[in-house]
Each structure stands twice: as C-alpha cells, then as structure tokens.
Amino acid sequence: MTTLTVEQSWARIETWLAQHAAVSHGLLRPPALAGDIAAAELRLGVTFPPDLRESLLRHDGVQLQDGTLTLGYYGPLSGVEDIVRSTEFLRNVGEDVAEHEADLDEEDRDPHAYWPHERLLITLGIGWQSSDGLFLVSRPGPHHGRVGRYFDEDIPSFTPWPGLRHVLADFATALENATPFNGRTPLAFEGRLIWDDDKTIISHPLSPLGLAAEAEEPLVSPAAEPVPAVPQPDQPYAVLTFGAPAEQAPPVQPDVVFVAGIPPEELLDKLGSVPATIAPRSREQAQLSAAAPWAACRPMVRAASCGNGWSYATQEGGDAQFGRPEVLRRLSRGTRVVRLAKQGPEVHVTVIEDGAERPEAARRVDSPREDYVTGPDGQQWQRIGVDPWPGSTAAYTRLLAGLSTEYGITWDPEGDGDEPLASALLLPVLDDVPPSRYPVCSVRDFDLGSLVDRTPPERMRSAMAAQLTRLASETGIDTYPEIAQALERIRRNEPVDVPADGALDLRMRTLSAEARAARGLLDAARHQPDPAPVTAADLGAWAARDYAAGALREFLLLPLPAAAATILSRRLSVRWRDDLAADLAG
C-alpha cells in the first residue's frame, strides 16, 4: 500500500474542511517561512524530520480559537513558535530526571527517557498548551521521525504511526469517511470541526442475574464436633498447648436500622427484598450466601423483632444500604426509624420520622485512635491485634443501651448470630434524581442552552421525547414492555408515573442491579485465576442500559433542560445532532 505524501494528505484535509467546516478551514495558518524553520532548528540544535518540515511549509499550525482544527485528544497542530516554546519548556522539566537517565545508551534514550534533547512536541494537547500532545523523534537512528504521545505527568510512549505523514493520512481518511481517529470521530457542525464518541454496545449482553438464578445457594457445612482426648487406663498423659493465647474476638457491632410498628417481613419488603430469596438464615449463612455468585453482588439483610413493637435489620453483604437517604426515607414512611452505625472512630445514631430527619435526636461520638504508643525514647510504634478505637467500641454499647431507655429497643448484637432469622437479597432502591442546580449551557460541544431559549417548550419536549426513544432503541431498553409502554405514553403526551415497586420502578432497579453485578464479577476476577463469566462488553451494555433508564427517569422527574442534557449525553450515535435537527423540524 502506498503511503500518501504530506502534501497529498493536506490537500484532502483542506478539501474536506472547505466543504464541511469552513470556520475551521479559515483558521489554518499560512505556510511557515523556510527561514523561520531554519532559525528554530538552530535554536533547538536539531534538524526537523522531513515530514514535519513539509507540513509546516503547508501550514504553520493553526489559529487558537473556537473552531480550530484539532487532532482529537492530541489537540491543535503546533506552529514553528509553538514547537520551540514547547520543546524548551519540556527540556527544562526533563532536567529534573536527566541524572536518573544518564546510564541510558543512545538506543534506549528515545523509547525510555522522559524528554530527550531531540524530541519535538508537534501538537498542543487537550488544554492547548505544552503539557501534552504528539511528539516526533528528530534523533538520527532507527526511531527518526517516529510519532509518540505524551500526556502531562505520564510516561511518553510511541504510537503505531512511523511518521507524521501517516498521522495526516489517517486523519484525512477519518474526515472523509467519518470514522474514528484515535478512538474519536471527527464531524462538521455549524461550520466547525468537532469530535465525538461513537459508542457501540453488544445487543444481547449476558445477564449476571440470570446466571445467579441458575446458581445454587451455598450452605454452611455443619461443624465437626471436636473429639476429646481419651486417657488410656494406667497410662500417664498430658495435654500440651503451644503458642500465645488467642486474641479475644472483637464484639459484633454492625450497622443496624430499627423501625417502629412493622413486623420483620414488612421491613424486608420495604428494603426491597427479592421474594424468591426470602428464607431464614444464620449470620454465618447470610455472609456465605452474600459472597457467592448466587447473590450477584446484591445486598443481603437479616431482620427480626427487638421488643416494644420494633423490628431491626442488619446487612451481611453487598453495597451498604442503611446510610442511603433514599432507603431511610422509604423505611420511615409513616413511622420512625433509628439507625445505629459504627465506622472506625465514629458512632452515629440517626432518627428519621416519616421521611424527615430529627437533628435534635441525633448522637455522634468520635473516638481517638489508641493503638499507637510512644516509647520512652519518643519513638512511636503500633500495637498489633488491639482495638484501634476502643472508645467507639464502648460508645456503640453505650448508645445501644440508651436506645433501650429512650425507645424501648432491646437488642443484643451477639445474640442472633446462630439463630436463623428472616433474610433476603435486596433489589436496591434507586438513587435520588439530583436536582438541577445550574443552567444547562452545552453538551458534547452543542449549545443546548441556546436551543432551549429559542425553541417553544412543546416542540422541545417532543424533540427530546424522540431523542429518548432513539436512546432506548440504541441501548435495547425498549424491548422491555414496561419501558416500551412508558415511551408510548410519552409520545402521546400522557402522564407516566413511577410508583415505588411498580413495574417500571422494578425494571429500572433490575437494570441497575445487572450493571452492578457485571462490574462486581469483573472486579472479582482480577484476583482469581479463572476469567469472569461476563465480559467487559457485557458490562458496557448493561451500564448503557442503566444510564438510558436513568435518562428516562430524569425526563419524567426533572425540568426539561436538565433531562435533555442527560439524554443527549447518553446517545450512542455520533449522528445525534442530525437526528435532533430532524426531530425539531418534525
């Protein structure tokens, strides 16, 4: 295959810009003067590679303003002055590490040194300054003219491009075909060259929750009874113990929520229990089950009664739930919730009544760390095997006793370990939709604020409903009947409710659980010899579905401009701007 010359590639680039991005075309600077290039080479003590010289003689970089031509994440092309300034700056930075690289031979300096003397930064990076971008090797030898990448405070590395002519040829092809260049797609919009991410996902991801449904819940093996030593008649014997006495086990002090006036089964239901997983379990069984593939990273809780009409729940695995405001509001609806939490030095008591926290009833204890000891010589050392925050351990017990006096809550955290209690995995409730705090200005280089200002609300809503439908189709969530029905009601401009535990709410929570489980399986596989049962592509698809469901939720709950920003930011196709123009026109 014949590689295009620098002149040929520039001709293609200029033609495309003139036809599709006139603003960016107008910001190309005229050719550099041969004398200026020679002066730069003399000042830097190098000879520019031929590709760089030819490119500069075509365009001395670009004008740095809105709409300027960039090479995606690598930023604008540098002119002669930019190259001199960037090279001298990075040489100064490299002086700090030069002494550590003094033993590198000539062959190793180009690929391994931080900033060799002959290296030239030829683009200005994301921030349009000398902190990152593409560089060329001007040192004679096997790497002469080779293209590398450098990002601020990162180790420079070579790209697959052997020279600048190859960069320009690939860039020209990406412009003409709207194909990715270094992972991003170049587009023309309102006379400017812009870059966007063309996201793709697999259409049928493997379901982690489906795998969990096929798995067996592990069961705790019955402990073998110890066999006592039996002395033989008329023979002496002795029992010997080796080593130091075992450390006393720390007290059981989990995070716990107490809810007034409801039975344990209803408490599990309010927490979002999965009906098929409800069963009596000991603490050991619950912890074993929560860590197994059967749980699919879903939280496990146990619940029981604790006197005076109160029920309580403890969590034995999965992402923490009892500190989430969404969970506490849901539990306290029409009743009172008391939460006791211990984390390191801190112990908290929080009281919530019918969704509102009561600050005057809260308690907080912050204990100093006590496992560090200062010796007679003034040196500090740490005691191993001791409670680092005994004050918070004692405070937990003290505050729990106070709950008994104040609310009639009687609970012994040590007492329910072996006893099977009602328990279940949770399908966690969704996070609150954050309020829209700031005016929406732009999304993906698109001036959404101006569009909102000049577009009648009804037309804007209709266009965003169409965009939401497109997003649902791209991600595959429109295959779920609950979401398809909601989209159809939106299209007909009919109200859509998302009641707690309704079909649409459960579907959104299930999608969130699928994404969380896929992420958890991949994370766990990093520390195991066998590969995860799901792939990164599966995770990407579930995450995209979860995000798309979140965009639908925002459309239903937030002001339209904020919801529009989320919908447009989640679109997978880089053609969404064309789609939006068609939706607004229709």
C-alpha positions in Angstrom: 0.0 0.0 0.0 1.4 3.4 -1.0 1.6 6.0 1.8 0.4 9.4 0.8 2.8 12.3 0.9 2.3 15.1 3.4 1.2 17.4 0.5 -1.4 14.8 -0.7 -2.9 14.4 2.8 -3.1 18.1 3.4 -4.9 18.6 0.1 -7.5 16.0 1.2 -7.9 17.7 4.6 -8.2 21.2 3.1 -10.8 20.0 0.6 -13.0 18.4 3.3 -12.7 21.4 5.6 -13.6 23.8 2.8 -16.7 21.8 2.0 -17.9 20.9 5.5 -16.2 23.1 8.1 -15.4 26.5 6.7 -14.7 28.1 10.0 -12.0 25.5 10.8 -10.6 25.8 7.3 -10.3 29.6 7.8 -8.3 29.1 11.0 -5.5 27.2 9.2 -2.4 29.4 9.3 -0.4 30.2 6.1 2.8 28.3 5.3 5.8 28.9 7.6 8.9 30.6 6.2 11.8 28.4 5.4 14.0 30.9 7.3 11.9 30.6 10.4 12.2 26.8 10.3 16.0 27.1 9.9 16.2 29.5 12.8 14.1 27.2 15.1 16.4 24.2 14.2 19.5 26.3 15.0 18.0 27.5 18.3 17.0 24.0 19.4 20.1 22.3 18.0 18.2 19.8 15.9 17.1 19.0 12.4 13.4 18.7 11.8 12.3 15.4 10.2 11.2 15.9 6.6 7.5 15.2 7.3 7.4 18.0 9.9 9.2 20.4 7.6 6.8 19.7 4.7 3.8 20.1 7.0 5.0 23.4 8.4 5.6 24.6 4.8 1.9 23.9 4.1 0.5 25.4 7.3 2.4 27.0 10.2 0.0 25.4 12.7 -3.5 26.9 13.4 -5.0 29.9 15.0 -6.0 29.0 18.5 -9.7 30.0 18.9 -13.1 28.4 18.9 -13.5 26.0 15.9 -9.8 25.5 15.3 -8.6 22.2 13.7 -7.5 19.7 16.3 -6.4 16.0 16.2 -8.9 14.8 18.7 -7.4 14.4 22.2 -4.0 15.3 20.8 -5.1 18.9 20.3 -4.2 21.5 17.7 -1.1 21.2 15.4 1.8 23.3 16.6 3.4 26.0 14.5 7.1 26.8 14.5 7.0 29.1 17.5 4.8 26.6 19.4 7.3 23.8 18.8 10.2 25.9 20.0 8.4 27.1 23.1 7.1 23.6 24.0 10.4 21.9 23.4 12.3 24.3 25.6 9.7 24.0 28.3 9.8 20.2 28.4 13.6 20.2 28.2 13.6 22.2 31.4 11.1 19.9 33.0 13.2 16.9 31.9 16.4 18.3 33.6 15.0 17.1 36.9 15.1 13.4 35.8 18.0 13.6 33.4 20.5 12.4 36.0 18.5 9.2 36.6 18.6 8.5 32.8 22.4 9.2 32.4 23.1 5.5 32.1 20.8 5.0 29.1 22.6 4.4 25.8 21.7 6.1 22.6 19.4 3.4 21.5 17.4 3.4 24.8 17.0 7.1 25.2 14.3 7.6 22.6 11.9 5.0 24.0 12.7 5.2 27.7 14.0 8.7 28.6 11.5 11.3 29.8 12.3 14.1 27.3 15.4 13.6 25.2 17.0 16.7 23.8 16.0 15.9 20.2 12.3 15.2 20.9 9.8 17.8 19.5 6.2 18.3 20.7 4.2 18.9 17.5 0.6 19.3 18.9 -0.7 21.3 21.9 -2.8 18.6 23.5 -6.3 18.8 25.1 -5.5 22.0 27.0 -3.9 23.8 24.0 -0.6 24.1 25.9 2.7 22.4 26.2 1.5 19.8 28.8 0.6 17.0 26.4 0.3 16.0 22.8 2.1 14.2 20.0 5.9 14.3 19.6 8.4 13.5 16.9 11.8 12.0 17.3 14.4 14.0 15.5 17.4 12.0 16.6 19.1 10.1 13.7 18.7 6.4 14.0 16.0 3.7 14.0 13.4 5.9 15.6 14.0 9.0 13.4 10.7 10.7 12.6 8.6 8.3 14.7 5.5 9.6 16.4 4.8 9.3 20.1 2.2 10.5 22.6 2.8 12.5 25.8 0.3 13.4 28.5 1.0 15.6 31.5 2.9 13.7 34.2 2.7 10.4 32.3 5.4 8.3 30.7 5.8 9.1 27.0 5.2 6.2 24.6 5.3 5.6 20.9 2.2 5.3 18.7 1.8 2.9 15.8 2.5 5.8 13.3 6.0 5.6 12.0 5.9 9.2 10.8 3.8 12.4 10.6 2.7 11.6 7.0 0.9 8.5 8.4 -0.9 10.6 11.0 -2.1 13.1 8.4 -3.2 10.3 6.0 -5.2 8.6 8.7 -6.7 11.9 9.8 -7.7 12.7 6.2 -9.4 9.3 5.9 -11.3 9.8 9.2 -12.6 13.2 8.0 -13.8 11.9 4.6 -15.4 8.7 6.0 -16.5 10.0 9.4 -14.6 7.1 11.0 -12.8 7.1 14.4 -9.3 8.6 14.7 -7.6 7.6 17.9 -11.0 6.5 19.3 -13.0 9.6 18.4 -15.0 10.5 15.3 -14.4 13.9 13.5 -17.6 15.7 12.4 -18.6 19.0 11.0 -21.2 21.1 12.9 -22.1 24.7 12.2 -19.0 25.2 10.1 -16.6 23.8 12.7 -14.7 20.6 13.1 -15.8 18.8 16.3 -15.1 15.4 17.8 -17.5 13.0 19.4 -17.5 9.4 20.7 -19.3 6.9 18.5 -20.3 4.4 21.2 -21.3 0.8 20.4 -22.6 -1.9 22.6 -23.5 -5.5 22.2 -27.2 -6.1 21.7 -27.6 -9.2 23.8 -25.4 -9.0 26.9 -25.1 -12.0 29.2 -27.3 -11.4 32.3 -25.5 -11.7 35.7 -28.8 -12.0 37.4 -29.7 -14.8 35.0 -26.5 -16.6 36.0 -27.3 -16.1 39.6 -30.8 -17.6 39.2 -29.2 -20.8 37.8 -26.6 -21.0 40.6 -27.2 -22.9 43.9 -27.1 -21.0 47.1 -24.1 -22.4 49.1 -24.9 -23.9 52.5 -22.9 -23.7 55.7 -21.3 -27.1 56.4 -22.1 -28.4 59.8 -19.1 -28.0 62.1 -17.5 -31.3 63.1 -17.7 -32.0 66.8 -14.2 -31.9 68.5 -13.0 -35.3 69.7 -11.9 -35.1 73.3 -8.7 -36.7 74.4 -9.4 -40.1 76.0 -6.8 -41.2 78.5 -5.8 -44.8 78.4 -6.1 -46.8 81.6 -3.0 -47.0 83.7 -1.0 -44.6 81.4 0.1 -41.1 82.1 -0.9 -38.4 79.6 -0.7 -34.6 79.2 -2.4 -32.0 77.1 0.1 -29.5 75.6 -0.8 -26.1 74.3 1.7 -24.2 72.1 1.8 -20.5 71.3 0.2 -17.5 72.9 -3.4 -17.4 74.0 -5.8 -16.5 71.1 -6.8 -12.8 70.9 -10.3 -12.1 72.1 -12.7 -11.8 69.2 -13.9 -8.2 68.6 -17.5 -7.6 69.6 -20.2 -7.8 66.9 -21.3 -4.2 66.3 -22.9 -4.0 62.8 -24.7 -1.1 61.3 -28.4 -1.6 62.1 -31.7 0.0 61.5 -34.7 -0.2 63.9 -38.2 0.5 62.5 -41.2 1.0 64.8 -44.6 -0.6 64.3 -43.9 -3.1 61.5 -43.1 -6.8 61.5 -39.7 -8.1 60.2 -41.3 -9.4 56.9 -42.6 -5.9 56.1 -39.2 -4.5 57.0 -37.6 -6.8 54.4 -40.2 -5.7 51.9 -39.6 -2.0 52.5 -35.9 -2.6 52.0 -36.6 -4.1 48.5 -36.3 -7.8 49.2 -36.3 -10.3 46.3 -39.2 -12.6 47.1 -37.5 -15.7 45.7 -34.6 -15.3 48.1 -36.5 -14.9 51.4 -35.5 -17.6 53.9 -34.3 -18.0 57.5 -30.5 -17.7 57.7 -28.0 -17.5 60.4 -25.4 -14.7 60.3 -22.8 -17.1 59.0 -25.1 -18.5 56.3 -26.1 -15.0 55.3 -22.5 -13.9 54.9 -21.6 -17.0 52.9 -24.6 -16.6 50.6 -23.9 -12.9 50.1 -20.3 -13.6 48.9 -21.4 -16.3 46.4 -22.2 -16.0 42.7 -25.8 -16.8 43.7 -26.1 -13.3 45.2 -24.8 -11.5 42.1 -23.4 -8.6 44.3 -26.9 -7.8 45.7 -27.1 -6.8 49.4 -28.1 -9.4 51.9 -30.0 -8.4 55.1 -31.5 -10.2 58.1 -34.4 -9.0 60.1 -36.2 -9.8 63.4 -38.2 -8.2 66.2 -36.5 -6.5 69.1 -39.1 -5.5 71.7 -41.8 -2.9 72.2 -43.1 -3.1 68.6 -39.7 -2.5 66.9 -38.1 -4.6 64.2 -34.5 -4.4 63.2 -32.3 -5.3 60.2 -28.6 -5.9 59.8 -26.7 -6.1 56.5 -24.4 -9.1 55.9 -23.0 -8.3 52.4 -23.2 -6.2 49.3 -23.1 -2.4 48.9 -24.1 -0.6 52.1 -27.7 0.4 52.2 -28.6 1.7 55.6 -26.8 5.1 55.2 -28.6 6.0 52.0 -31.2 8.8 52.3 -33.4 7.1 49.8 -33.5 3.9 51.9 -34.1 5.7 55.2 -37.0 7.8 53.8 -38.6 4.7 52.4 -38.3 2.8 55.7 -39.6 5.7 57.8 -42.7 6.4 55.7 -45.5 6.6 58.2 -43.3 5.5 61.1 -40.0 6.1 62.9 -36.5 4.8 62.1 -33.5 4.8 64.3 -30.1 3.9 62.7 -27.0 3.0 64.7 -23.8 3.0 62.7 -20.2 2.4 63.6 -17.3 3.1 61.3 -13.8 3.2 62.7 -13.7 6.1 65.2 -17.2 7.3 64.6 -20.5 6.1 66.0 -23.8 7.7 64.9 -27.4 7.5 66.0 -29.8 9.0 63.4 -33.5 9.3 63.9 -35.9 9.7 60.9 -39.7 10.2 61.2 -41.9 9.9 58.2 -39.0 10.8 55.8 -37.7 13.8 57.8 -34.5 13.5 59.9 -34.7 14.8 63.5 -31.3 16.5 64.1 -32.1 17.1 67.8 -32.4 13.3 68.4 -29.1 12.5 66.7 -26.0 11.3 68.6 -22.4 11.3 67.4 -19.3 10.0 69.2 -15.8 10.5 67.7 -13.1 8.5 69.5 -9.3 9.0 69.3 -7.1 6.2 68.0 -5.4 4.3 70.7 -3.3 1.6 69.1 -0.2 3.8 68.7 2.1 4.0 71.7 5.0 6.4 72.3 8.0 4.7 73.9 10.5 6.2 76.4 12.8 7.2 73.6 10.0 9.2 72.0 9.6 6.8 69.1 6.0 5.9 68.1 5.0 2.3 67.4 1.8 0.5 66.7 0.3 -2.3 68.8 -1.0 -5.1 66.6 -4.1 -7.1 67.5 -5.8 -4.5 69.6 -8.8 -2.4 69.0 -7.6 0.9 67.5 -10.7 2.8 68.6 -11.8 1.3 71.9 -13.7 4.5 72.6 -16.0 4.0 69.7 -16.5 0.3 70.6 -17.6 1.3 74.1 -19.7 4.1 72.7 -21.6 1.7 70.5 -22.6 -0.3 73.5 -23.5 2.8 75.5 -25.6 4.3 72.7 -27.4 0.9 72.2 -28.3 0.9 75.9 -29.6 4.5 75.5 -31.9 3.3 72.7 -33.4 0.8 75.2 -34.1 3.5 77.7 -35.4 6.1 75.2 -37.3 3.9 72.7 -37.7 0.5 74.3 -35.4 -1.1 71.7 -33.9 -4.2 73.2 -31.3 -5.9 71.0 -28.2 -8.0 71.7 -26.0 -8.0 68.6 -24.1 -11.0 69.9 -27.3 -13.0 70.5 -28.7 -13.6 66.9 -25.6 -15.0 65.2 -26.6 -18.6 65.3 -30.3 -18.1 65.2 -31.9 -18.3 61.8 -33.7 -15.0 61.1 -35.8 -13.9 58.2 -33.4 -12.7 55.4 -33.3 -11.9 51.8 -31.3 -10.4 49.0 -32.3 -6.9 48.0 -33.0 -5.2 44.7 -31.7 -1.8 45.9 -33.9 1.2 45.6 -32.7 3.8 43.0 -30.7 6.8 43.9 -32.5 10.1 44.2 -32.5 12.1 41.0 -30.2 15.1 41.7 -31.9 18.5 41.4 -31.0 20.7 38.5 -28.8 23.4 40.1 -27.2 25.2 37.2 -28.5 26.4 33.9 -27.7 23.9 31.1 -25.2 25.5 28.7 -23.7 22.9 26.5 -23.4 19.2 26.0 -20.9 17.4 23.7 -19.9 20.7 22.1 -23.6 21.5 21.4 -25.1 24.8 22.6 -28.1 23.3 24.4 -28.8 26.5 26.4 -29.4 28.5 23.2 -31.6 25.8 21.7 -33.8 25.8 24.8 -34.1 29.5 24.8 -35.2 29.7 21.2 -37.4 26.6 21.0 -41.1 26.6 22.1 -41.4 24.3 25.1 -43.9 21.9 23.5 -41.6 21.4 20.4 -38.6 21.0 22.7 -40.4 18.3 24.7 -41.5 16.5 21.6 -37.9 16.5 20.2 -36.5 15.3 23.5 -39.1 12.5 23.6 -38.0 11.4 20.2 -34.3 11.5 21.3 -35.2 9.5 24.4 -36.9 6.9 22.1 -33.8 6.8 19.9 -31.6 6.3 23.0 -33.9 3.5 24.2 -33.6 1.8 20.8 -29.8 2.1 20.7 -29.4 0.5 24.1 -32.1 -2.1 23.8 -34.2 -1.0 26.8 -37.3 -0.5 24.5 -37.5 -4.3 24.4 -38.8 -4.3 28.0 -42.6 -3.9 28.0 -42.6 -1.6 31.0 -40.3 0.9 29.3 -41.9 0.5 25.9 -45.3 1.4 27.4 -43.8 4.4 29.2 -42.2 5.6 25.9 -45.5 5.2 24.1 -47.3 7.3 26.7 -44.7 10.0 26.5 -45.1 10.0 22.7 -48.8 10.6 23.2 -48.1 13.3 25.7 -49.7 11.3 28.5 -48.5 11.3 32.1 -46.2 8.5 33.3 -45.9 7.6 36.9 -43.1 5.7 38.5 -44.5 4.4 41.8 -42.3 2.6 44.2 -42.3 -1.1 43.5 -44.3 -0.6 40.4 -43.4 -2.4 37.2 -41.4 0.5 35.7 -39.6 1.1 39.0 -38.7 -2.6 39.4 -37.4 -2.8 35.8 -35.1 0.2 36.4 -33.8 -1.3 39.6 -33.2 -4.6 37.9 -31.1 -2.9 35.2 -29.1 -1.1 37.9 -28.6 -4.5 39.6 -27.4 -6.1 36.4 -24.8 -3.4 35.8 -23.6 -3.6 39.4 -23.4 -7.4 39.2 -21.4 -7.3 36.0 -19.0 -4.8 37.4 -18.6 -6.9 40.6 -17.9 -10.1 38.7 -15.2 -8.4 36.6 -13.6 -6.8 39.6 -13.5 -10.2 41.5 -12.0 -12.0 38.5 -8.9 -9.7 38.7 -7.9 -11.6 41.8 -8.8 -15.1 40.6 -7.1 -17.4 38.1 -10.3 -18.1 36.1 -11.9 -15.4 33.9 -15.2 -13.8 34.8 -18.4 -15.3 33.4 -19.2 -11.9 31.9 -17.0 -9.7 29.6 -16.2 -6.0 29.6 -18.6 -5.8 26.6 -21.4 -7.2 28.8 -20.7 -4.6 31.4 -20.7 -1.8 28.8 -24.1 -2.9 27.5 -25.6 -3.2 31.0 -24.2 0.2 32.0 -25.6 1.8 28.9 -29.0 0.3 29.6 -28.8 1.5 33.2 -27.8 5.0 32.1 -30.6 5.1 29.5 -33.2 4.1 32.1 -31.8 6.9 34.3 -32.3 9.3 31.4 -36.0 8.2 31.1 -36.4 8.7 34.8 -34.9 12.2 34.6 -37.3 13.0 31.7 -40.2 12.1 34.0 -38.9 13.9 37.1 -36.7 16.9 36.2 -37.2 20.1 34.3 -36.8 19.5 30.6 -33.4 21.3 30.0 -31.7 19.2 32.7 -33.2 16.0 31.3 -32.3 16.9 27.8 -28.6 17.3 28.7 -28.6 13.7 30.1 -30.5 12.3 27.2 -28.1 13.9 24.6 -25.0 13.0 26.6 -26.1 9.3 26.6 -26.9 9.0 22.9 -24.6 6.3 21.4 -24.6 7.5 17.8 -22.5 10.5 16.8 -25.3 11.3 14.3 -27.5 12.5 17.2 -27.1 16.2 16.1 -28.6 15.3 12.7 -31.4 13.3 14.5 -32.1 16.2 16.7 -32.4 18.6 13.8 -34.9 16.3 12.2 -36.8 15.9 15.4 -37.1 19.6 15.9 -38.2 20.1 12.3 -40.8 17.4 12.6 
